[in-house]
Amino acid sequence: MKVSKQKAKVLNSAITHWEQEQLISDEQARQLRGSYQVVGFDWKLLAVYSFWIAITCFIISIGVLLADDYLMELLATIIDTPASILSVISGCIAVLFYRAGVQRRKKHPQKNISNEATFFFGVLMTAVSIGFLSETALFSTTHDAILLLVLTGIYAVLGIRLSSVLIWLFALFGFGAWVLSQTSYLAGSSGYFLGMNLPLRFVFVGLFVIALSLLTGRQERYHHLKEPTLFVGLLYFLTALWLLSIFGNYEDIASWSKVKQIELLHWSFIAGGSCLAILYLGIKSDNTVCRSFGITFLLINLYTRYFEYFWESFHKTVFFAVLALTFWLIGSHAEKLWQIGN
C-alpha cells in the first residue's frame, strides 16, 4: 500500500505504540511496517489538477472560438446545417463519450480520475445538444427553465446509471440553475418568489439537497453519492445564508442601501448559528465535509461582520493591525495542533 509521508508517520506512531504496549509482537510490527510504502510526491493530486486544468483550457478554447467573429463565420460557412441535425450529432457524440468512459473504466478501473474526465466531455456535448435543440423551430419558444430541467434529469439518470460522481455533480448544479431560472421567471419584475429573494430561495434549495444526501446515504447502491451531494447542499445553504447576512431579504440595491446593516444582524446570528451547528455535527459524527464547511463559513461570516461594523469606525492602521493579529493567532493555534498531531 502506498501512503503519503504524513499518513506514514501516523501509521508508524500507531505501530510503535502497539509494540510498546505489547499488543503486537516484534515480528508483527515488522510485517505491518513492511505492508506500506511511503510516496514522496502526491501524484494523485497532480493528476486531479492536471485533468481539471486540461478541461478548463478546453472550455476556454471553446469560449475563444465563440468570441472570434471570423472563426464563427468560417465555422458557420463550413457547417451550414439545421439546428435539429446539429442537436442529434452532438447527442450522438455525447453517447460515444459516455460509452468510451464506461469501456475505459472496465479496462482500467484504477484510473478513476481520467475515466471521470472522459465522462466530462459527454456532459459537455449533452449540454451542447440541448442548446442546439433550443434553437429548433419546435423548441424555440420553450422557456430555458424547462430545457434546464430536462438537462438536469438526463444528468441525474446518467449519474446514477453510470455510477459517476462527476455527472451527478452536474445534475445537482443543473438543479440549482433550474431553480434560479424558474423562480426568476415566476418572480417577474418584483424579484420576489413567494416573498423570498434569490439567496433566501437557495437556503431551501440547500436544505433540499442536504436531505437528498441523507437519503442517498441510507442505500448502499447510492452511498458513493452521499458525500458529493452533501458538499453541494452545504455549499448552496451556507453561501445563501452568508449573502442573506449581507443583503437580507432585499431584491434591489436601492431598498437595501436605505437599511442600516445593524438591522440585518438577525441574519448574521442565523448564519453563524448554522455554521456552529454544522461544525458540531461534523465533529460529533467525524464528518470531514461538515467540519470543513462549518469552520470555513464561520470564519467567513466573522470576518464579514468585522469588515461591516469596524471598517468605517476604526482607523485603517488599527483595523489591519487587529486583522493581522487575529490571523497570527489562528496560524499559531493551527501550528500547535499540527505539532500535537505529529
VEXFI-500949 format. One line per field, with one value per residue (C-alpha): y, z, x; residue number from 1. Coordinates in steps of 0.1 Angstrom, whole numbers. Layout:
N
v = c(Y  ...)
w = c(Z  ...)
u = c(X  ...)
seq = c(NUM  ...)
//
This chain:
342
v = c(0  34  63  99  109  123  91  70  90  82  45  43  60  36  5  18  24  -11  -26  -7  -18  -54  -56  -70  -89  -76  -98  -84  -49  -55  -70  -41  -16  -35  -35  1  22  60  81  112  131  131  121  116  152  162  140  156  192  183  169  198  223  204  205  242  250  231  252  284  274  269  303  319  302  315  351  352  366  355  319  318  330  304  277  287  285  250  237  251  226  229  231  199  180  195  186  150  149  165  139  110  124  126  90  80  98  81  47  54  63  31  9  27  21  -16  -18  5  6  20  51  68  104  101  79  107  133  113  115  153  156  136  161  190  176  168  205  215  191  207  241  233  218  251  268  245  256  231  243  280  293  269  286  280  266  236  228  231  207  182  186  181  149  135  141  126  95  91  98  71  45  51  55  87  113  139  136  135  168  184  172  190  222  219  216  249  266  254  268  301  303  291  311  343  338  334  363  387  423  423  398  380  345  336  366  354  370  348  340  330  307  289  284  260  245  238  221  200  188  181  160  142  134  117  96  85  76  51  29  10  14  52  56  69  99  109  130  150  156  169  190  208  211  227  250  262  265  283  306  317  324  344  365  370  382  409  419  405  396  426  423  456  478  509  493  476  508  525  499  500  469  465  458  426  413  386  370  371  352  326  322  319  296  273  272  262  236  221  222  205  177  173  169  146  123  127  141  160  178  192  202  219  238  247  262  279  297  306  324  340  352  366  385  398  412  426  445  456  471  483  494  530  533  520  539  518  512  497  478  459  455  437  417  407  398  375  357  353  338  314  304  299  277  257  252  239  214  203  197  178  156  149)
w = c(0  -10  15  19  44  68  68  72  104  118  109  123  156  160  153  178  204  200  201  234  249  238  219  189  187  171  141  136  139  112  89  95  87  56  44  33  12  16  -15  -16  -40  -42  -79  -74  -65  -95  -118  -105  -110  -144  -157  -144  -160  -192  -191  -182  -211  -234  -222  -226  -262  -270  -255  -275  -306  -299  -292  -325  -352  -381  -368  -362  -397  -411  -389  -400  -436  -432  -411  -428  -410  -394  -355  -353  -372  -350  -319  -330  -340  -306  -288  -307  -298  -262  -262  -277  -249  -222  -239  -241  -204  -194  -215  -202  -166  -173  -188  -163  -131  -111  -134  -118  -124  -162  -165  -149  -171  -202  -189  -187  -224  -226  -201  -223  -255  -238  -229  -265  -278  -256  -266  -303  -295  -281  -315  -334  -346  -323  -291  -299  -278  -249  -217  -207  -173  -190  -210  -179  -161  -190  -189  -151  -155  -181  -159  -128  -146  -162  -129  -112  -140  -148  -111  -120  -93  -118  -138  -106  -95  -128  -121  -88  -103  -131  -105  -89  -123  -130  -97  -104  -139  -130  -98  -115  -144  -119  -98  -127  -123  -85  -80  -52  -54  -25  -7  -10  -28  -46  -16  6  -21  -22  16  9  -22  0  27  0  -14  21  28  -6  7  37  15  -7  23  35  4  -3  -40  -39  -9  -31  -40  -4  2  -31  -26  9  -4  -29  -4  22  -5  -15  20  37  7  6  44  41  13  34  63  40  19  39  21  -3  -40  -53  -43  -37  -10  6  7  28  56  83  85  122  111  93  124  129  96  109  140  119  96  125  144  114  109  146  143  112  128  159  138  118  149  166  135  123  90  72  48  76  97  68  57  93  102  68  66  103  97  65  85  114  91  70  102  111  78  81  116  120  86  90  128  131  119  90  108  138  115  97  128  145  114  112  149  146  116  136  165  141  125  159  171  139  142  178  166  138  163  186  156  148)
u = c(0  13  8  19  46  21  0  32  40  6  9  44  34  4  25  52  25  11  45  54  21  29  -4  16  49  81  76  40  53  79  53  30  58  66  30  30  53  60  53  73  50  12  8  -29  -34  -13  -34  -66  -53  -39  -72  -91  -66  -69  -108  -106  -83  -106  -136  -116  -106  -143  -151  -124  -137  -173  -159  -140  -163  -141  -138  -175  -183  -159  -175  -210  -199  -184  -213  -244  -266  -300  -300  -320  -293  -266  -285  -287  -250  -240  -262  -245  -210  -221  -232  -198  -180  -202  -196  -158  -159  -177  -154  -123  -135  -139  -105  -87  -109  -79  -77  -108  -97  -92  -123  -144  -126  -138  -174  -170  -168  -200  -216  -204  -217  -251  -254  -244  -271  -298  -285  -290  -324  -335  -327  -350  -385  -402  -385  -376  -405  -398  -386  -350  -361  -378  -347  -325  -349  -346  -308  -308  -329  -306  -275  -293  -302  -268  -250  -269  -268  -231  -222  -204  -199  -189  -221  -242  -225  -235  -271  -270  -256  -281  -309  -297  -296  -332  -344  -327  -342  -377  -382  -368  -393  -422  -410  -412  -400  -405  -377  -396  -409  -433  -419  -383  -353  -328  -304  -334  -347  -313  -314  -343  -326  -295  -317  -334  -300  -287  -319  -312  -277  -292  -314  -286  -265  -292  -289  -257  -262  -261  -238  -209  -231  -237  -206  -207  -244  -237  -209  -232  -260  -238  -223  -258  -271  -242  -234  -271  -271  -238  -254  -285  -264  -251  -281  -310  -343  -340  -340  -328  -299  -320  -341  -310  -290  -316  -313  -287  -265  -274  -310  -297  -280  -305  -294  -259  -269  -288  -258  -233  -255  -259  -222  -217  -244  -228  -193  -207  -223  -192  -170  -196  -200  -164  -177  -149  -172  -194  -163  -146  -177  -186  -153  -147  -180  -179  -146  -160  -191  -169  -146  -176  -191  -157  -155  -191  -190  -154  -143  -155  -152  -116  -86  -72  -39  -57  -82  -55  -34  -63  -69  -32  -32  -63  -47  -15  -34  -52  -19  -2  -31  -31  7  2  -24  -2  27  4  -6  30)
seq = c(1  2  3  4  5  6  7  8  9  10  11  12  13  14  15  16  17  18  19  20  21  22  23  24  25  26  27  28  29  30  31  32  33  34  35  36  37  38  39  40  41  42  43  44  45  46  47  48  49  50  51  52  53  54  55  56  57  58  59  60  61  62  63  64  65  66  67  68  69  70  71  72  73  74  75  76  77  78  79  80  81  82  83  84  85  86  87  88  89  90  91  92  93  94  95  96  97  98  99  100  101  102  103  104  105  106  107  108  109  110  111  112  113  114  115  116  117  118  119  120  121  122  123  124  125  126  127  128  129  130  131  132  133  134  135  136  137  138  139  140  141  142  143  144  145  146  147  148  149  150  151  152  153  154  155  156  157  158  159  160  161  162  163  164  165  166  167  168  169  170  171  172  173  174  175  176  177  178  179  180  181  182  183  184  185  186  187  188  189  190  191  192  193  194  195  196  197  198  199  200  201  202  203  204  205  206  207  208  209  210  211  212  213  214  215  216  217  218  219  220  221  222  223  224  225  226  227  228  229  230  231  232  233  234  235  236  237  238  239  240  241  242  243  244  245  246  247  248  249  250  251  252  253  254  255  256  257  258  259  260  261  262  263  264  265  266  267  268  269  270  271  272  273  274  275  276  277  278  279  280  281  282  283  284  285  286  287  288  289  290  291  292  293  294  295  296  297  298  299  300  301  302  303  304  305  306  307  308  309  310  311  312  313  314  315  316  317  318  319  320  321  322  323  324  325  326  327  328  329  330  331  332  333  334  335  336  337  338  339  340  341  342)
//
